[in-house]
């Protein structure tokens, strides 16, 4: 009997640790802002896409992190604390995705396609191109990924 109780307690502890480790922050929603405030929040999806593009060739630097947060605050109108929460959640989501950059970005598109206006979608494309920098204009996975995501967002 104590062995069964111990196993159940261990499973409960593992579930709690998993929940904490994989938790994506629930963000507030103000009238007229981006997003839903839920788990399919486009603000977190955009942050995850920015993180995926920025880390395609190397780990995220503090400078790139500040740049992403700056874009989230200036282009999406988020407060810096909310932008940091978006990046934290986006990092968690993006780090679990497998495949090439194009497939990873496409897995993140649904909340943006479903909940954002055409102008907001264009902002997403602009932010991705800004983060990609020179890598987004050369041949390779970043250019291909951004081109396909742009076409999907603007035509879908």
C-alpha positions, 0 to 999 in steps of 0.5 A: 500500500505505501508503494502505491501511495508513493508512486501516485505521489511521484506521478502527481509531482511530475505532473506539477513540474511538467505544468510549471515547466511548460506553462505559457503565460496568460496575458491580459487583454485590453480593448482594441489590442492584439490577441485573445489573452488565451493559450492561442494568443497571437502575441505569444505566437508572434514572439515565438516566430521572432524567437525562431527566426532570431535563433535560426543560426545562433543562440539568442543574444541579449541584444536580440532579446532587447530588439524583439522586446522593443518590436513587441512594444513599439509595433504591437503596443505592448507594455514592456512587462507583457512583451517580456512575458510574450517572449518567455512564452514564445521561447518555450513554444518555439523551443519545442517545435521541430523541423525546418524554419518554414514548418516551425513558423507555419505551426505558429501562424494559426492564431495570427491568421485567425485573430489579426487584421491585414494591417497587423499581419503586415506588421508581423511580416515587417517584424520578422524581416527586421529580426532576420536582418541580412539573413532574410534577404539572402538565399537560404532557410530564413529567406525561404521561411519568411517568403512562405510565411508572408505569402500565407499571411497575406493570402490566407 
